[in-house]
Amino acid sequence: MNEMNDMNDMNTFPVVEIKTLFFTYGCHPVLEDVSLNIMAGEAVGITGPNGAGKTTLINLLVGRLPLQEGEISIYGSDVSSGGWRRRVGFVPQRAAYFNQAFPATVMEVVLSGCTGRKGLFKSFGPADVRAAETALEIMDLQAYRNHPITEMSGGQQQRAFIARALAAEPELLIMDEPTVGVDQATKQKLYSILKDLNREKSMTLVVVSHDIEGIAGFCTRQVCLNLHLCTCNSWSVFPGGPPADSCGGLFPAFSNGRL
């Protein structure tokens, strides 16, 4: 009976817990009193206008920016401890915008995603290669495994960097604008893959995007951010995208659900 209660506690414990977060650049406030819990198995879409603080929030969440005021914990560990890193995959904004002289194949890029769980300066083993191969298969890139990453299209490069994050076999995948610079067909393919990862593999997702209509197809909850935060537990609240006066006026105007 106690074991059953322990399992229930694990299922209801927040994967991500953000408490009363404030952040400024100089005298310019970017985030004010932001609190958010994300539970295991959720697919949370973070939306909002340009300059709303979305990327700042993500960079704080993955430890790329130091906390100024407030608390963030991931899997019960303080974000500054780094103890959560082996359980989390991260795809930054414009991940595919890298040094085009970088001499690496798609497979080498994807395999490098295993570094986080092994540590630096440790060689990759058979289990790492299998994880990379699985990530390539998920992203439909097996045929390109030996191609130079610099010779791939922008959409293919973006898929390769998502595969890199998946090679670490994360329980939580955090993505900042993963479809920037990709065509509509690639965008829809990525959304389908993310839906499968969440529904079939129970992977928790946090996705920043301007494409409100697109992420509605796989996200289970929307978080509207513009300095402050508003949550919308059901996409049915905003069929076709939220109206201009929704979420306390966070969004100035919409057309077909897009900013």
C-alpha positions in Angstrom: 0.0 0.0 0.0 2.8 2.4 0.9 4.6 1.5 -2.4 1.4 2.5 -4.3 1.2 5.8 -2.4 4.8 6.4 -3.3 4.1 5.9 -7.0 1.1 8.2 -6.8 3.3 10.9 -5.2 5.9 10.5 -8.0 3.2 10.9 -10.6 1.8 14.1 -9.0 5.2 15.7 -8.2 6.1 18.6 -10.5 8.8 17.9 -13.0 9.4 21.7 -13.3 8.6 24.0 -10.4 9.0 27.8 -10.9 8.2 30.1 -8.0 7.8 33.9 -8.0 10.3 34.5 -10.7 11.5 38.1 -11.4 14.1 39.0 -14.0 15.3 42.3 -15.4 17.9 43.4 -18.0 19.3 46.5 -16.4 16.2 48.6 -15.4 14.0 46.8 -17.9 11.7 44.2 -16.3 11.2 41.1 -18.4 9.6 38.6 -16.0 7.4 39.6 -13.0 6.1 37.2 -10.4 6.1 34.2 -12.7 5.1 30.9 -11.1 4.5 27.6 -13.0 4.3 23.9 -12.3 4.7 21.4 -15.1 3.7 17.8 -14.3 5.2 14.6 -15.8 3.6 13.7 -19.2 2.4 17.2 -20.0 3.1 19.0 -23.3 3.2 22.7 -22.4 3.2 25.4 -25.1 4.6 28.8 -24.1 3.3 31.5 -26.3 3.4 35.3 -26.4 4.5 38.3 -28.5 8.1 39.1 -29.4 9.9 40.5 -26.4 7.5 38.8 -23.9 10.3 37.1 -22.0 9.8 33.5 -23.4 13.4 32.9 -24.3 14.6 34.5 -21.1 12.3 32.1 -19.1 13.7 29.1 -21.0 17.3 30.3 -20.5 16.7 30.6 -16.8 15.0 27.2 -16.8 18.0 25.4 -18.3 20.6 27.4 -16.3 21.9 29.6 -19.2 21.1 32.7 -17.2 21.5 33.1 -13.4 18.5 33.6 -11.2 17.9 37.1 -9.9 14.9 36.5 -7.7 12.7 33.4 -7.3 13.2 29.7 -7.4 13.4 27.0 -10.1 13.7 23.3 -9.5 13.7 20.4 -12.0 13.0 16.9 -10.8 13.3 18.2 -7.3 16.9 19.6 -7.8 17.6 23.3 -7.7 18.4 24.5 -11.2 21.8 25.8 -10.2 22.9 22.4 -9.0 22.8 20.8 -12.5 21.7 17.5 -11.0 18.8 17.4 -13.4 20.8 17.7 -16.7 21.0 14.0 -17.5 17.2 13.8 -17.5 16.6 16.9 -19.8 17.1 17.5 -23.5 17.3 21.1 -24.8 17.0 22.5 -28.3 17.8 26.3 -28.2 16.4 28.8 -30.6 18.0 28.7 -34.0 20.0 25.6 -33.0 20.9 25.0 -36.6 22.6 28.4 -36.9 26.1 27.2 -36.3 29.6 27.5 -37.8 29.1 26.3 -41.4 32.7 25.3 -41.5 32.1 22.7 -38.7 33.4 19.4 -40.1 31.0 16.8 -38.7 28.5 14.3 -40.1 24.9 14.1 -39.0 25.7 11.0 -37.0 28.5 12.8 -35.2 26.3 15.7 -34.3 23.6 13.4 -33.0 26.0 11.2 -31.1 27.4 14.3 -29.3 24.1 14.6 -27.5 25.1 11.6 -25.4 27.9 13.7 -23.8 25.6 15.1 -21.1 24.9 11.7 -19.6 28.5 10.4 -19.9 30.5 13.5 -19.0 33.2 15.1 -21.0 36.3 13.3 -22.4 34.6 9.9 -22.2 34.4 7.8 -25.3 31.1 6.7 -26.7 30.1 3.0 -26.4 27.6 0.7 -28.1 24.7 1.9 -26.0 25.4 5.5 -27.1 25.5 4.5 -30.7 22.2 2.7 -30.4 20.6 5.8 -28.7 21.9 7.9 -31.6 20.6 5.5 -34.2 17.2 5.5 -32.5 17.1 9.3 -32.5 18.0 9.3 -36.2 15.1 6.9 -36.9 12.6 9.0 -34.9 13.6 12.1 -36.9 13.7 10.1 -40.2 17.4 10.9 -40.8 18.9 7.4 -41.1 19.6 7.9 -44.8 21.7 11.0 -44.0 23.7 9.7 -41.1 27.0 10.0 -43.0 26.2 13.3 -44.7 28.1 16.4 -43.6 25.8 18.5 -41.4 26.7 21.6 -43.4 25.3 20.1 -46.6 21.9 19.5 -45.2 18.9 21.8 -45.7 17.8 24.1 -42.9 14.9 21.8 -42.0 17.1 18.7 -42.0 19.7 20.5 -39.8 17.0 21.4 -37.3 15.8 17.8 -37.2 19.4 16.7 -36.6 19.8 19.0 -33.6 16.5 17.7 -32.2 17.8 14.2 -32.7 20.9 15.3 -30.8 18.7 16.2 -27.8 16.8 12.9 -28.1 20.0 10.8 -28.2 20.4 11.7 -24.5 17.1 9.8 -23.9 15.6 12.6 -21.9 12.5 12.4 -19.8 11.9 16.2 -20.4 12.5 17.9 -23.7 12.7 21.7 -23.7 12.6 23.5 -27.1 12.8 27.2 -28.0 11.1 28.0 -31.3 12.0 24.6 -32.9 10.3 25.4 -36.2 11.9 28.8 -37.0 13.3 28.8 -40.5 11.7 25.5 -41.6 9.1 25.0 -44.4 5.5 24.1 -43.7 5.9 20.4 -44.5 8.9 20.1 -42.1 7.0 22.0 -39.5 4.0 19.6 -39.6 6.4 16.6 -39.5 8.1 18.0 -36.4 4.7 18.5 -34.7 3.7 15.0 -35.5 6.9 13.6 -34.0 6.5 15.7 -30.9 3.0 14.4 -30.5 4.2 10.8 -30.7 7.0 11.5 -28.2 4.5 12.9 -25.7 1.6 10.4 -26.3 3.6 7.2 -27.0 6.8 7.7 -25.0 5.3 9.8 -22.2 8.0 12.4 -22.7 7.3 15.7 -21.0 7.5 18.6 -23.4 8.0 22.4 -23.0 7.8 24.2 -26.3 8.2 27.9 -26.9 6.4 28.9 -30.2 4.7 31.7 -32.0 2.7 29.1 -34.0 -0.3 28.8 -31.6 -2.5 27.0 -34.1 0.3 24.5 -34.9 1.3 23.5 -31.4 -2.4 23.2 -30.4 -2.2 19.8 -32.2 0.0 18.3 -29.6 0.2 20.5 -26.6 -2.0 19.7 -23.6 -1.7 23.1 -22.0 -1.0 26.6 -23.1 1.0 29.2 -21.1 0.6 32.8 -22.3 3.6 35.0 -21.3 4.1 38.7 -21.6 6.0 39.9 -18.5 3.3 38.1 -16.4 1.8 34.7 -16.9 -1.6 33.3 -17.7 -2.4 29.6 -18.2 -5.2 28.2 -20.4 -5.9 24.6 -19.4 -8.0 23.8 -22.4 -7.3 24.7 -26.1 -11.1 24.7 -26.5 -11.1 28.0 -24.7 -9.4 29.5 -27.8 -10.7 27.6 -30.9 -8.6 28.8 -33.8 -6.4 30.9 -31.5 -7.1 33.3 -28.6 -9.0 36.5 -29.3 -7.2 39.9 -29.1 -8.6 40.6 -25.6 -7.8 37.2 -24.1 -5.4 36.4 -21.3 -5.8 39.8 -19.7 -4.9 41.6 -22.8 -1.5 39.8 -23.2 -1.9 39.6 -27.0 -2.5 42.7 -29.0 -3.8 41.1 -32.2 -4.2 37.7 -33.9 -4.8 36.4 -37.3 -5.7 32.7 -37.7 -4.3 32.0 -34.2 -0.9 33.5 -35.0 0.8 36.6 -33.8 
